[in-house]
Amino acid sequence: MYAGRLVEEAATADLFSHPRHPYTKHLIGSLPRIGAAPSATTDLAGRPPNLADPPAGCRFHPRCPLAMPICHDQAPPMQTIAAGHRVACFAA
């Protein structure tokens, strides 16, 4: 979930092994790993949206490295991409 909208839904194992939404990928990539050195690349660019006045289109587009022009204007619908796996992203 990002800024009050569901962005991805899947079984836990599938979500962790095959994330499809850029925000889900970021969240999973930011998890600490036992024995791994801390990474400085886990920061997400930009700031969280103002929920009293959220951005038009996809709420994640101001921070998304895959944002396309359509993301600025339209909220992506939830799409089934595999059995039990749904994602709201035009780039997924």
C-alpha positions in Angstrom: 0.0 0.0 0.0 1.2 3.5 -0.9 -0.4 6.7 0.1 -3.7 5.0 1.0 -3.9 2.9 -2.2 -3.3 -0.8 -2.7 -0.4 -1.2 -5.2 0.3 -4.9 -5.0 -1.3 -8.0 -3.7 0.1 -11.6 -3.7 0.9 -14.5 -1.5 3.7 -13.6 0.8 6.3 -15.9 -0.8 5.4 -14.7 -4.3 5.5 -11.1 -3.2 8.9 -11.4 -1.7 10.3 -13.5 -4.6 8.6 -11.7 -7.5 7.7 -8.1 -6.6 6.3 -6.2 -9.5 5.4 -2.7 -8.3 8.4 -0.3 -8.0 7.4 0.6 -4.4 7.2 -3.0 -3.4 10.6 -3.6 -5.0 12.0 -0.6 -3.0 10.5 -1.8 0.3 11.9 -5.3 -0.1 15.2 -4.0 -1.3 15.5 -1.8 1.8 15.2 -4.7 4.2 18.4 -5.4 6.2 20.1 -8.7 5.3 21.9 -10.8 7.9 25.7 -10.7 7.1 25.4 -8.0 4.4 26.9 -4.6 4.7 24.5 -1.7 5.1 23.6 -0.2 1.8 23.5 3.5 1.1 21.2 3.0 -1.9 18.0 2.3 0.0 16.8 5.9 0.1 13.7 6.7 -2.0 13.9 9.9 -3.9 11.4 12.7 -3.1 9.0 13.0 -0.3 5.8 11.2 0.6 2.7 12.9 -0.9 0.4 15.2 1.0 -2.6 13.0 1.6 -4.8 16.0 2.0 -3.9 16.9 -1.6 -2.4 13.8 -3.3 -0.9 14.0 -6.8 -3.1 13.2 -9.8 -2.7 9.9 -11.4 -0.6 7.3 -9.7 0.2 8.5 -6.2 3.7 7.0 -6.5 4.7 8.7 -9.8 6.6 11.7 -8.3 9.0 9.2 -6.7 8.9 6.4 -9.2 12.0 5.7 -11.4 9.7 4.0 -14.0 7.0 6.8 -14.2 5.6 7.5 -17.7 3.4 10.4 -18.8 0.3 8.3 -18.3 1.2 7.9 -14.6 0.8 11.6 -14.1 -2.8 11.6 -15.4 -4.3 8.3 -14.6 -4.3 6.0 -11.5 -3.4 2.5 -12.8 -6.1 -0.1 -12.2 -5.3 -3.3 -10.3 -4.4 -6.0 -12.9 -4.0 -9.7 -12.4 -0.5 -10.6 -13.7 -0.5 -14.2 -12.4 -2.7 -16.4 -10.4 -3.2 -14.7 -7.0 -0.9 -11.8 -7.9 -2.3 -8.3 -8.7 -0.5 -5.0 -9.3 -1.5 -1.4 -10.0 1.3 -0.2 -12.2 1.4 0.7 -15.9 5.1 -0.4 -16.0 4.6 -3.8 -14.4 
